[in-house]
């Protein structure tokens, strides 16, 4: 945990913007397991380090990373199609669990009269479906999805769009992210950011940015409660 960055979060936060996959919902492990199963179905054993670089990016960027990492012989389009079907079928049967502390944090934000939004790289249709399954959709007044922006994370556009929809200046918004790309997107947009890593630990370059890095959303709630006393 980066304790130094804790004092960089001001008490003037008026809105909190969540990422979804890996931050709010425990979906990244499902995505990884279904990706591995699909690759092996095609007789391809993937390198995990290349895969984790895709976390927090758009579909186009994922394609680019995988083809660069695995080579042009990698049957991306065929794997992507089967991977998406396997992933969606798995989610439909076993809805993704809420991450530890998620429900308590959302309840606290609602009671504290802090606006709540979402900026996710996931397309709108599956994003809404996952939020409905988890019972968390009613907490979000606005949701910005990956197919609704021109440039995805780490570009600042998703968070600038979310802040604008919340009618809140970026410097009064706090982004909650698990991925390095998400943190970069938020900070480049002028938001404050807290990182709660999931499958991929933050790189040293990201750690050096000095934002708080916490083990779970439970600690985020405790931090926000303490600075608003």
C-alpha positions as CSV (number, residue, x, y, z in Angstrom):
1,X,0.0,0.0,0.0
2,X,1.2,3.5,-0.9
3,X,0.5,5.4,2.4
4,X,2.3,8.6,1.2
5,X,-0.4,9.3,-1.4
6,X,-3.3,9.1,1.1
7,X,-2.9,12.8,2.0
8,X,-3.2,13.8,-1.6
9,X,-7.0,13.0,-1.6
10,X,-8.8,16.2,-0.6
11,X,-12.0,16.5,1.4
12,X,-13.6,18.4,-1.4
13,X,-14.4,15.3,-3.5
14,X,-17.9,15.6,-4.8
15,X,-18.1,12.6,-7.2
16,X,-16.5,9.1,-7.3
17,X,-16.2,7.4,-10.6
18,X,-15.7,3.6,-10.6
19,X,-14.1,1.3,-13.1
20,X,-16.0,-2.0,-13.3
21,X,-14.1,-5.2,-14.3
22,X,-11.5,-6.1,-11.7
23,X,-12.4,-3.1,-9.5
24,X,-16.1,-3.5,-8.7
25,X,-16.7,-7.0,-10.0
26,X,-14.5,-10.0,-9.8
27,X,-14.6,-10.6,-13.6
28,X,-10.9,-10.5,-14.6
29,X,-10.2,-14.1,-13.4
30,X,-13.2,-15.3,-15.4
31,X,-11.9,-13.4,-18.5
32,X,-8.4,-14.9,-18.0
33,X,-9.6,-18.5,-17.5
34,X,-11.9,-18.3,-20.5
35,X,-9.1,-16.8,-22.6
36,X,-6.7,-19.6,-21.7
37,X,-9.3,-22.3,-22.4
38,X,-10.1,-20.8,-25.8
39,X,-6.4,-20.4,-26.8
40,X,-5.8,-24.1,-25.8
41,X,-8.8,-25.1,-27.9
42,X,-6.9,-23.7,-30.9
43,X,-3.7,-25.4,-29.8
44,X,-2.1,-22.2,-28.7
45,X,-0.5,-21.8,-25.3
46,X,-0.5,-18.0,-24.5
47,X,2.0,-16.0,-22.5
48,X,0.3,-14.5,-19.5
49,X,2.5,-11.4,-19.3
50,X,1.2,-10.4,-22.7
51,X,-2.4,-11.0,-21.8
52,X,-2.2,-8.8,-18.6
53,X,-1.1,-5.8,-20.7
54,X,-4.6,-5.9,-22.2
55,X,-6.3,-5.3,-18.8
56,X,-8.1,-1.9,-18.7
57,X,-7.8,-1.3,-22.5
58,X,-10.3,-1.2,-25.4
59,X,-11.0,-4.1,-27.7
60,X,-9.0,-2.5,-30.5
61,X,-6.0,-2.0,-28.2
62,X,-6.3,-5.6,-26.9
63,X,-6.2,-6.8,-30.5
64,X,-3.0,-4.8,-31.1
65,X,-1.3,-6.0,-28.0
66,X,-2.1,-9.7,-28.6
67,X,-1.0,-9.6,-32.2
68,X,2.2,-7.8,-31.3
69,X,2.9,-10.1,-28.5
70,X,1.9,-13.4,-30.0
71,X,2.7,-12.8,-33.7
72,X,0.7,-12.4,-36.8
73,X,0.0,-16.2,-36.9
74,X,-2.1,-15.8,-33.8
75,X,-5.7,-16.4,-34.9
76,X,-7.1,-13.4,-33.1
77,X,-10.5,-13.0,-34.7
78,X,-11.4,-16.7,-34.3
79,X,-10.2,-16.8,-30.7
80,X,-11.9,-13.5,-29.9
81,X,-15.2,-14.8,-31.2
82,X,-15.1,-18.0,-29.2
83,X,-13.6,-16.3,-26.2
84,X,-16.5,-13.8,-26.0
85,X,-19.1,-16.6,-26.2
86,X,-17.3,-18.7,-23.5
87,X,-17.0,-15.6,-21.3
88,X,-20.6,-14.5,-21.6
89,X,-21.9,-18.0,-21.1
90,X,-19.8,-18.3,-17.9
91,X,-21.0,-15.0,-16.6
92,X,-24.6,-15.9,-17.4
93,X,-24.4,-19.0,-15.3
94,X,-22.1,-17.8,-12.6
95,X,-22.6,-14.0,-12.2
96,X,-19.4,-12.2,-11.2
97,X,-19.0,-11.6,-7.4
98,X,-18.8,-8.1,-6.0
99,X,-15.3,-7.2,-4.9
100,X,-14.7,-7.0,-1.2
101,X,-16.0,-3.8,0.3
102,X,-17.9,-2.8,-2.9
103,X,-21.4,-2.8,-1.4
104,X,-20.5,-1.0,1.8
105,X,-18.6,1.7,-0.2
106,X,-21.5,2.3,-2.5
107,X,-24.0,2.5,0.4
108,X,-21.7,4.9,2.2
109,X,-21.4,7.2,-0.9
110,X,-25.1,7.2,-1.3
111,X,-25.6,8.3,2.3
112,X,-22.8,10.9,2.0
113,X,-24.5,12.5,-0.9
114,X,-21.5,12.0,-3.2
115,X,-22.3,11.5,-6.9
116,X,-21.4,8.1,-8.3
117,X,-20.6,7.3,-11.9
118,X,-18.7,4.7,-13.9
119,X,-16.1,4.8,-16.7
120,X,-15.6,1.3,-18.1
121,X,-13.8,-0.1,-21.1
122,X,-16.6,-2.7,-21.5
123,X,-19.2,-2.1,-24.1
124,X,-22.6,-0.8,-22.9
125,X,-24.7,-3.9,-23.4
126,X,-22.5,-6.4,-21.4
127,X,-21.7,-3.7,-18.9
128,X,-25.3,-3.1,-18.0
129,X,-26.1,-6.8,-18.0
130,X,-23.3,-7.4,-15.4
131,X,-24.3,-4.5,-13.2
132,X,-27.9,-5.8,-13.3
133,X,-26.8,-9.3,-12.4
134,X,-24.8,-8.0,-9.5
135,X,-27.6,-5.7,-8.2
136,X,-25.4,-2.6,-8.4
137,X,-26.9,-0.8,-11.4
138,X,-29.1,1.5,-9.3
139,X,-26.1,3.1,-7.6
140,X,-24.8,4.7,-10.8
141,X,-26.3,7.9,-12.1
142,X,-24.1,7.9,-15.2
143,X,-22.2,5.2,-17.0
144,X,-19.6,5.8,-19.8
145,X,-18.8,2.6,-21.7
146,X,-16.0,1.6,-24.1
147,X,-18.1,1.8,-27.2
148,X,-19.2,5.4,-26.3
149,X,-15.8,7.1,-26.5
150,X,-13.4,7.6,-29.4
151,X,-10.3,7.0,-27.4
152,X,-10.2,4.5,-24.5
153,X,-8.0,4.3,-21.5
154,X,-5.2,5.3,-20.9
155,X,-6.5,8.3,-22.9
156,X,-8.3,10.8,-20.6
157,X,-11.5,10.9,-22.7
158,X,-13.5,8.3,-20.7
159,X,-13.0,10.2,-17.4
160,X,-13.4,13.6,-18.9
161,X,-16.7,12.4,-20.4
162,X,-17.8,10.9,-17.1
163,X,-17.0,14.1,-15.1
164,X,-18.9,16.2,-17.6
165,X,-21.9,13.9,-17.4
166,X,-21.8,14.2,-13.6
167,X,-21.5,18.0,-13.9
168,X,-18.5,17.9,-11.6
169,X,-15.1,19.5,-12.3
170,X,-12.4,16.8,-12.8
171,X,-10.4,18.1,-9.8
172,X,-13.5,17.4,-7.6
173,X,-13.8,13.8,-8.8
174,X,-12.1,10.6,-7.5
175,X,-11.4,7.7,-9.8
176,X,-11.2,4.2,-8.5
177,X,-9.2,1.8,-10.7
178,X,-7.5,-1.5,-10.6
179,X,-5.3,-1.1,-13.7
180,X,-2.4,1.1,-14.7
181,X,-4.2,2.2,-17.8
182,X,-7.2,3.3,-15.8
183,X,-5.0,5.3,-13.4
184,X,-3.3,7.0,-16.3
185,X,-6.6,7.8,-17.9
186,X,-7.9,9.4,-14.7
187,X,-4.8,11.4,-13.8
188,X,-4.4,12.7,-17.3
189,X,-8.0,13.9,-17.1
190,X,-7.2,15.8,-13.9
191,X,-9.0,13.6,-11.5
192,X,-7.6,12.2,-8.2
193,X,-7.2,8.4,-8.3
194,X,-6.9,5.5,-5.9
195,X,-5.7,2.1,-7.3
196,X,-6.9,-1.2,-6.0
197,X,-4.8,-3.7,-8.0
198,X,-6.4,-7.0,-9.1
199,X,-4.6,-9.6,-11.3
200,X,-1.8,-7.2,-12.4
201,X,0.4,-5.4,-9.8
202,X,1.1,-1.8,-10.6
203,X,4.3,-1.1,-12.5
204,X,7.0,0.9,-10.8
205,X,6.3,3.8,-13.2
206,X,2.7,3.9,-12.0
207,X,3.7,3.6,-8.3
208,X,6.0,6.5,-8.7
209,X,3.1,8.8,-9.6
210,X,2.3,8.9,-5.9
211,X,-1.4,8.1,-5.8
212,X,-2.8,5.9,-3.1
213,X,-2.7,2.2,-3.7
214,X,-5.0,0.2,-1.4
215,X,-5.7,-3.5,-0.9
216,X,-9.5,-3.3,-1.2
217,X,-12.6,-1.0,-1.5
218,X,-13.0,-1.4,2.2
219,X,-10.0,0.8,2.8
220,X,-11.3,3.3,0.3
221,X,-14.5,3.7,2.3
222,X,-12.5,4.2,5.5
223,X,-10.2,6.8,3.9
224,X,-13.1,8.8,2.5
225,X,-15.0,8.7,5.8
226,X,-11.9,9.9,7.6
227,X,-11.3,12.9,5.3
228,X,-14.9,14.1,5.5
229,X,-15.1,14.2,9.3
